[in-house]
């Protein structure tokens, strides 16, 4: 009867294991949900066992609750064990009868021992083996037998005798079987979960990687096709499965056949990596790197391919090759010098061959910068580089000589920049060397010629200074001579003019008509010659700085009217109007009235002489800046613009078509400008051919009171 009851309880325990498996799949171990539902499950099975228990004596039942509660504590820990024990205790107390004390104690001790083993097996995994489990089952049921002492004395010995053999033989074995069954379930479920997690991580990695990953057979079956594959080709997994990878990305039959051949070689292990162009869905061509390896799954060979779009890398490599070729052909030699003793070479372009060096050899030997520089320039260059770096310079510009392997000296321009690390330390110098030998040679030759030219110029300058000194002395002597001669000539000329005037006036007696005409001619010619002598004398005085300036107050308006009155008879002889326009309202000014009068007489006389019809207008006005301005305007033939400055040169007389030749000396206008300059003013001219000419005399603001 006891054995049949045990078999019945084992059936319940098997049911327990099945439900336990469902709980494990539904909830993660060590979660509160897992512990609660496990506790409810174990408690329910314990109650079910007691409901179908074998009665061995009145009030004493025999069932498998010891195994159930030990398993509850063993697998579920304290929460599960306590919950299951509480349910079982409640039901056993409700049943009552003589065996209630033993029943409750068996429940408590079985659950407690199970919880103890729960913690021990976490520290000592070997406790999950069959022998330790059997020993534990034996311990639980030895305690159970020991608890029979709580039964009434009249039935205790009989019950111990009845249950001892099955409890000590079958129950430990039953515990081992159930424990191992549930341990196997846990391990299997854990392996499944680990496998699922691994697959999920693997798929996540596959989907998130930038490399395209595919797993396919040559017949077109595709098992793996990640998002990167679609990004590379433009085709979806459905399109690839429907039309085939080779048909889509290799529309050209020749290229498709070549791709199939390369894939076959890869599957045979002969071609682990190849780069081959494909045609994307949008029609663009991209170069893809294929790393293909054969993988055997379930007896079938699959192609595991990792694909990388290397188009940009190919373009970059092409640009690097092109850049290297450009550098090789460029007059500039690119370099990188490492920042260590002597600045060893880390990189140099192939263009260094123009200096007789081999780039590969220099880099292999870690050629020192100091070995490249001419010995006479090493100290200077080292010092200048250090100065640039100490100043945290962004760019370094140097010029120095280098030595070729043949010992030839070449000049180079070094344009470089420091490459600094994150801490600001200079790691290297990068830049270019440019051969400037031709320029330097030309500069040296040019400097030599410049020095020689400077010597010649200095020599010629000394000669010119000496010549100029002699000319100045000669000019001064000439000027003094002219001044002296003019002074000596004026005395007899005044006598001639005086006596001829007496004859013309008839004071020395009456003259006939011819005598009167000749006497008048002598008088007129004498006056003209005296004017010429006076002009020459004035010019000479100006040139030698002997002109005296007498500054005194005078009325500029009165001077204007005086000039007009004195010149009016001359104007009337030519039937010209002589107009005066005076808007000056100021007081007297301080200047040399004699020089101003001489300037105005000269300008007015010229205006009358060169005007055949119309009028001559004399003007005086205030200027806004406080200066005083005279002007003499005529209606004569005018002066061409290109001649306006030349008329102020000595002895210059303009000859214009239709204009009578002047009888002047060509010294009047130069004297006017020189006198104006001496008194601090200026004379300028404005003219329009066919309209007339205006000469303007301006006296400075300081002339007024």
Secondary structure as GFF3:
##gff-version 3
##sequence-region A 1 705
A	DSSP	alpha_helix	2	26	.	.	.	ID=ss1
A	DSSP	alpha_helix	32	51	.	.	.	ID=ss2
A	DSSP	beta_strand	54	57	.	.	.	ID=ss3
A	DSSP	beta_strand	60	62	.	.	.	ID=ss4
A	DSSP	alpha_helix	65	95	.	.	.	ID=ss5
A	DSSP	alpha_helix	100	123	.	.	.	ID=ss6
A	DSSP	three_ten_helix	125	128	.	.	.	ID=ss7
A	DSSP	alpha_helix	130	146	.	.	.	ID=ss8
A	DSSP	three_ten_helix	147	150	.	.	.	ID=ss9
A	DSSP	alpha_helix	153	166	.	.	.	ID=ss10
A	DSSP	pi_helix	167	171	.	.	.	ID=ss11
A	DSSP	alpha_helix	172	208	.	.	.	ID=ss12
A	DSSP	beta_strand	212	216	.	.	.	ID=ss13
A	DSSP	beta_strand	222	225	.	.	.	ID=ss14
A	DSSP	alpha_helix	227	233	.	.	.	ID=ss15
A	DSSP	alpha_helix	237	243	.	.	.	ID=ss16
A	DSSP	alpha_helix	245	249	.	.	.	ID=ss17
A	DSSP	alpha_helix	253	267	.	.	.	ID=ss18
A	DSSP	beta_strand	273	279	.	.	.	ID=ss19
A	DSSP	beta_strand	285	297	.	.	.	ID=ss20
A	DSSP	beta_strand	300	309	.	.	.	ID=ss21
A	DSSP	alpha_helix	311	329	.	.	.	ID=ss22
A	DSSP	beta_strand	332	338	.	.	.	ID=ss23
A	DSSP	beta_strand	345	348	.	.	.	ID=ss24
A	DSSP	three_ten_helix	350	355	.	.	.	ID=ss25
A	DSSP	alpha_helix	359	364	.	.	.	ID=ss26
A	DSSP	alpha_helix	369	372	.	.	.	ID=ss27
A	DSSP	alpha_helix	375	390	.	.	.	ID=ss28
A	DSSP	beta_strand	396	403	.	.	.	ID=ss29
A	DSSP	beta_strand	409	420	.	.	.	ID=ss30
A	DSSP	beta_strand	426	435	.	.	.	ID=ss31
A	DSSP	alpha_helix	437	505	.	.	.	ID=ss32
A	DSSP	alpha_helix	513	544	.	.	.	ID=ss33
A	DSSP	beta_strand	552	554	.	.	.	ID=ss34
A	DSSP	alpha_helix	556	573	.	.	.	ID=ss35
A	DSSP	beta_strand	577	582	.	.	.	ID=ss36
A	DSSP	beta_strand	589	591	.	.	.	ID=ss37
A	DSSP	alpha_helix	593	609	.	.	.	ID=ss38
A	DSSP	beta_strand	615	622	.	.	.	ID=ss39
A	DSSP	beta_strand	628	634	.	.	.	ID=ss40
A	DSSP	three_ten_helix	641	643	.	.	.	ID=ss41
A	DSSP	three_ten_helix	646	648	.	.	.	ID=ss42
A	DSSP	alpha_helix	668	678	.	.	.	ID=ss43
A	DSSP	beta_strand	682	688	.	.	.	ID=ss44
A	DSSP	beta_strand	692	699	.	.	.	ID=ss45
A	DSSP	three_ten_helix	701	703	.	.	.	ID=ss46
###
